Amino acid sequence: MLSVPAGVRIWLVAGLTDMRRGIDELSALVQTQLSAEVHSGQLFIVRGVAGIG
């Protein structure tokens, strides 16, 4: 079971995400699309697919 501390924001990202991008590009997407800091203690949950297109 996942234990999340009180006050932690959890972002559920709608749509499909190309998981071939890797962690660096996914972090950049969080910063640019959500205007959020990836090292802020928030949780970012994306729905991934192996490849799009």
N, C-alpha and C positions, 0 to 999 in steps of 0.2 A: 504494500500500500504506500502511496506517495503522501508524505506529510509536508504540507505547505504552511510556512509561518503566516501568522495573521498580518494583514496589510499588504501582502504580495499581490501585485496585479498579474492576471493571467490573460494573455491575448490569444484568442482563437482566430486564426487567419482563414477567411473564407476563400474558396477557390482551390485550384490545383497549383502545386509548386514543383518545378522540375528539380528533383533532388540530386541530379548530376552536377549541380552548381558547386557543391561542396560548402563547408562551413563558412569560409571567408566571404563567398558571394551571398550566401543566405544572410549573414550578419550585415552585409552592405545593404541588402534589400530591407531589412528591419530598420536600419538607420534612415534610408531614403524614403521608403514608402510609408512607414509609420511614424517617422520623426522621433524615434525612441533610441535610447542608449542601450546597447546590448549587454553592458556590464553593470546594469542598474539593479539587478536582483529580481527583475520581472521575468516571467515565463512566457515564451513565445512558442505556440503550438501551430504547426503547419500541416496541411494534408499533402502528402507527397505522392508523386508518380515516378516511375522509373525514367520516363522520357516523354516529352511532349513534341509531337510533330514528327 
